[in-house]
Amino acid sequence: MVGKREHETHPPQAGPAPAGKAAGEVRTLADIARLAGVSTGTVSRALAGKSLVNVETRERIRAIARQYGFRPNQMASRLRSRRTGVIGVVIPLGHEKRQHISDPFFLTLLGHLADELTESGYDLMLSRAIPDGTSDWLERITGSGMVDGVIVVGQSDQFDVIERVAASYRPMVVWGHSRPGQTHCVVGTDNEAGGRIAARHLIDTGARRLVFLGDTSGIEIAMRFRGAAEEAQAARIPLSHLSAGLAGGDMEPGIRSVLSEMDMGIDGIVAATDLIAMSALRTLHEIGRGVPDQVQIIGFDDLPLAAQTMPPLTTIRQEIAAGAKAMVERLRARIEGEGANSLVMAPQLVRRASTRT
């Protein structure tokens, strides 16, 4: 039956090689199938990481293959299937050209994606795209013949380009914001809800003059600002906006200037990312403003570094590991010609010491 997981009876865990079958003589899928007590097709699917084979059987077959040093002829298999075994992962930087792959958010998400892709039997080809006024950066990747599918990390200001390519290229999944009726498959957080939660938390803990730090040229941060602004307006709390960039230390002079010169009544900061929040924390320390007693600050992402700042950073959590897993699952389905819908994950408030209780 299509879609049914395979459950086959099998003998106990394989031990030493049977008589007449030395380790070096286990050369084919049929040899592995004989040892595992399953069909050759099940071995093929298990070694390819197919979910149709249940986890216990898949892991047992892989253990046998490792025990006998079995290496399938991947090149021949890929030629037969017209697959490359490679997934392209591209980061478009249309609105923030100075940002680097070494950005902590990218590194965190890429680490989880690499783990998921490797477990699924794929290699990863990483690319940082700076559109610079051109609109074919994504088609150059999808049409290269070098990849079986593409993961796009962030939409930047390239939403329309991604939409156009998605209309004719199905094996693609994007980390980002989901709009009603869009074509491309997205996995990401409800950014507008996250912005509302961040502003509401500051207001509930006594903040009365807010500032949002972040460049809203990209859709994800624009939606975080929109949510924060709506929440502040509903509470009749003023909210200013500083378009702080995302490019490491380049943002700090602007943050230092605005936090030094703005009315000292500013007592709550909604940062578009944890990285921006960390720069603001450092700047506030340098200019002698206490956190959270004088100024409260909340970030967005919940990167591993967020718990290590002084004070530890209150933030809005994106489920990055779960999101990476969902992206790879959806991409695999699309590669196989199956349907896969977008996933919008709920943001969560993580309370730490940079805001009051």
C-alpha positions in Angstrom: 0.0 0.0 0.0 1.4 3.4 -0.9 2.5 5.4 2.1 2.5 2.4 4.4 5.7 1.9 6.5 7.5 -1.3 6.0 7.5 -3.8 8.9 9.3 -7.1 8.1 10.1 -10.0 10.3 13.8 -10.4 10.7 16.4 -12.6 12.6 18.4 -11.4 15.6 21.0 -8.7 15.2 23.7 -9.7 12.7 26.9 -11.0 14.3 30.1 -12.3 12.7 30.1 -12.9 8.9 28.6 -16.3 8.0 31.0 -19.0 6.8 32.1 -18.4 3.2 31.0 -14.7 3.4 33.9 -12.6 4.6 33.5 -8.9 5.2 35.1 -8.0 1.9 32.6 -10.2 0.1 29.5 -8.3 1.1 29.3 -6.2 -2.1 25.6 -5.9 -3.0 22.3 -4.9 -1.6 21.2 -8.5 -1.9 24.0 -9.5 0.5 22.8 -7.0 3.1 19.2 -8.1 2.5 20.1 -11.7 3.2 21.8 -10.8 6.4 19.0 -8.6 7.6 16.2 -10.9 6.6 14.4 -8.3 4.5 13.9 -7.5 0.8 16.5 -5.9 -1.4 14.1 -3.0 -1.9 13.9 -2.4 1.8 17.7 -2.3 2.1 17.8 0.2 -0.8 15.2 2.4 0.9 16.8 2.1 4.3 20.2 3.1 3.1 18.7 6.1 1.2 17.0 7.2 4.5 13.4 6.7 3.2 10.7 7.2 5.9 8.7 4.2 4.4 11.1 1.9 6.3 10.4 2.0 10.1 13.2 3.4 12.3 14.2 0.1 13.9 14.6 -1.7 10.6 16.4 1.2 9.0 18.9 1.5 11.9 19.5 -2.3 11.9 20.2 -2.3 8.2 22.6 0.6 8.5 24.4 -1.1 11.4 24.9 -4.2 9.3 26.2 -2.1 6.4 28.7 -0.5 8.7 29.7 -3.8 10.2 30.7 -5.2 6.9 32.1 -2.0 5.5 29.5 -1.9 2.8 29.5 1.2 0.5 26.8 1.4 -2.1 27.8 2.7 -5.5 26.2 6.1 -5.0 27.3 7.5 -8.3 25.7 4.7 -10.3 22.5 5.0 -8.3 22.4 8.8 -8.8 22.9 8.4 -12.6 20.0 5.9 -12.8 17.7 8.1 -10.7 18.9 11.4 -12.4 19.5 12.7 -8.9 22.6 14.5 -7.6 22.2 13.8 -3.9 22.9 17.5 -3.3 20.6 20.2 -1.8 21.4 23.8 -2.4 21.1 26.1 0.6 21.1 29.8 -0.3 21.0 32.9 1.9 19.7 36.0 -0.1 21.0 39.3 1.2 19.1 41.9 -0.8 18.4 44.4 1.9 21.5 43.8 4.1 24.5 43.2 1.9 27.1 43.5 4.7 25.6 40.6 6.7 27.6 37.4 6.7 27.0 33.7 6.9 28.9 33.9 10.3 25.8 35.7 11.7 24.8 33.6 14.8 21.3 33.0 13.6 22.5 31.7 10.2 25.1 29.4 11.9 22.4 28.0 14.2 19.9 27.3 11.5 22.6 26.0 9.1 23.9 23.6 11.7 20.5 22.0 12.2 19.8 21.9 8.5 23.2 20.2 7.8 22.4 17.6 10.5 18.9 16.9 9.0 20.2 16.8 5.4 23.1 14.5 6.3 20.7 12.1 8.1 18.5 12.1 5.0 21.5 11.1 2.8 22.1 14.5 1.1 25.1 16.7 0.7 24.8 20.4 1.1 25.9 23.2 -1.2 25.9 26.6 0.5 25.6 29.9 -1.3 25.3 33.5 -0.2 23.4 35.5 -2.8 23.6 39.3 -3.1 21.0 40.2 -5.8 22.5 43.7 -6.6 19.5 44.7 -8.8 19.4 41.4 -10.7 16.5 39.0 -10.4 17.9 35.7 -11.7 20.1 34.8 -8.6 17.6 32.0 -7.6 17.1 30.7 -11.2 20.9 30.3 -11.5 20.7 27.8 -8.6 17.5 26.0 -9.4 18.4 25.7 -13.1 22.0 24.6 -12.6 21.3 20.9 -12.7 23.6 20.6 -9.7 21.0 20.2 -7.0 17.9 18.0 -6.3 16.2 20.8 -4.4 16.8 24.2 -2.8 16.3 25.6 0.7 16.2 29.4 0.9 17.2 30.9 4.3 15.2 34.1 4.6 13.2 36.1 2.1 15.1 39.4 2.6 13.5 41.8 0.2 13.2 39.1 -2.5 9.7 37.8 -1.9 8.5 38.5 -5.5 11.6 36.7 -7.0 11.0 33.7 -4.8 7.3 33.6 -5.8 8.2 33.7 -9.5 10.6 30.9 -9.3 8.3 28.8 -7.1 5.6 28.9 -9.8 7.7 26.6 -12.0 10.2 25.0 -9.6 8.5 22.8 -6.9 11.4 21.3 -4.9 12.0 24.4 -2.8 11.3 25.3 0.8 11.9 28.8 2.3 12.5 29.9 5.9 10.5 33.1 6.3 7.1 34.7 6.6 4.0 33.2 5.1 1.5 35.4 3.3 -2.0 34.2 2.5 -2.2 32.7 -1.0 1.5 32.7 -1.7 3.0 30.0 -4.0 6.3 29.1 -2.3 6.3 26.7 0.7 7.5 28.4 3.9 8.5 27.3 7.3 8.9 30.0 9.9 7.6 31.8 12.9 4.5 34.1 13.2 6.6 37.2 13.3 3.8 39.6 13.8 2.6 37.7 16.9 6.2 37.6 18.2 6.3 41.4 17.9 3.1 41.7 19.8 4.2 39.4 22.6 7.5 41.3 22.9 5.9 44.7 23.3 3.1 43.4 25.6 5.7 41.8 27.9 7.6 45.2 28.2 4.3 47.0 28.8 3.1 44.5 31.4 6.4 44.9 33.3 6.1 48.7 33.5 7.8 50.1 30.3 6.1 53.3 29.1 8.4 54.6 26.3 9.4 52.0 23.8 11.9 51.9 20.9 12.1 49.2 18.2 15.6 48.5 16.9 15.8 46.9 13.4 15.9 47.4 9.7 12.4 46.7 8.4 13.3 46.3 4.7 13.1 42.5 5.1 9.6 41.1 5.5 10.2 39.1 8.7 11.5 42.1 10.7 8.9 44.4 9.1 6.2 42.0 10.6 7.9 42.0 14.0 7.8 45.8 14.0 4.2 45.8 12.8 3.1 43.5 15.7 5.0 45.6 18.3 3.6 48.9 16.9 0.0 47.5 17.0 0.4 46.4 20.6 1.9 49.7 21.7 -0.8 51.6 20.0 -3.5 49.5 21.6 -2.0 50.3 25.0 -1.5 54.0 24.1 2.3 53.6 24.6 4.6 55.5 22.3 7.0 53.4 20.2 9.9 54.9 18.2 11.8 53.2 15.5 15.6 53.0 14.9 16.6 51.2 11.6 19.6 49.4 13.1 21.2 47.1 10.6 22.2 43.5 11.2 25.8 43.6 10.2 27.7 42.9 13.4 29.6 45.8 14.8 28.5 48.2 12.1 25.2 48.6 14.0 26.7 49.8 17.3 27.6 53.4 16.4 23.9 54.0 15.4 22.6 52.3 18.5 25.0 54.2 20.8 24.1 57.5 19.2 20.3 57.0 19.5 20.4 55.5 23.0 22.7 58.3 24.2 20.8 61.2 22.7 17.2 60.1 22.9 15.0 61.2 25.7 16.0 59.4 28.9 12.4 58.4 29.2 13.0 55.5 26.9 12.6 52.5 29.2 11.9 49.6 26.9 13.6 48.2 23.8 12.2 45.7 21.4 15.1 44.4 19.4 14.4 42.8 16.0 17.0 40.0 16.7 19.1 38.7 19.6 22.2 40.0 17.9 20.8 43.6 17.9 19.7 43.1 21.5 23.2 42.0 22.5 24.7 45.1 20.9 22.2 47.3 22.7 23.0 45.6 26.0 26.7 46.4 25.5 25.9 50.0 24.6 23.6 50.5 27.6 26.4 49.3 29.9 28.9 51.7 28.3 26.6 54.7 28.7 25.7 53.8 32.3 22.1 52.8 32.0 21.1 49.8 34.1 19.3 46.8 32.7 16.5 46.1 33.6 16.2 48.7 36.3 16.4 51.7 34.0 15.8 50.1 30.6 14.3 46.7 29.8 15.3 44.9 26.6 13.9 41.9 24.7 15.4 40.1 21.7 14.0 37.8 19.1 15.3 34.3 18.1 16.5 32.7 21.4 19.9 31.8 20.1 22.2 29.8 22.4 24.2 33.0 23.1 21.1 34.7 24.5 21.3 32.9 27.8 25.0 33.8 28.2 24.7 37.7 28.1 24.9 39.8 31.2 22.2 40.0 32.2 20.8 37.0 30.4 18.5 38.1 27.6 14.7 37.9 27.6 13.7 37.0 24.1 11.1 35.6 21.7 11.9 32.0 20.8 11.8 30.7 17.2 11.8 26.9 17.1 14.9 26.8 14.9 15.7 23.0 15.3 12.1 22.0 14.7 11.9 24.4 11.8 15.0 22.9 10.2 13.6 19.4 10.5 10.2 20.5 9.0 12.0 22.2 6.1 13.9 19.1 5.2 10.8 16.9 5.5 8.9 19.2 3.2 11.7 19.4 0.7 12.0 15.6 0.6 8.3 15.3 0.0 8.5 17.9 -2.8 11.4 16.1 -4.4 9.3 13.0 -4.5 6.5 14.9 -6.2 4.3 14.9 -3.1 2.5 17.9 -1.6 3.8 19.9 1.3 2.1 22.9 2.9 3.7 25.8 4.7 4.2 25.7 8.4 3.8 28.8 10.7 5.2 28.1 14.2 4.0 29.9 17.3 6.6 32.2 19.0 7.2 31.8 22.7 8.3 34.3 25.3 11.5 33.3 27.2 11.8 35.3 30.4 15.3 36.1 31.6 16.9 38.9 33.6 17.0 41.7 30.9 13.3 42.4 31.7 11.6 42.8 35.0 9.3 40.0 36.4 
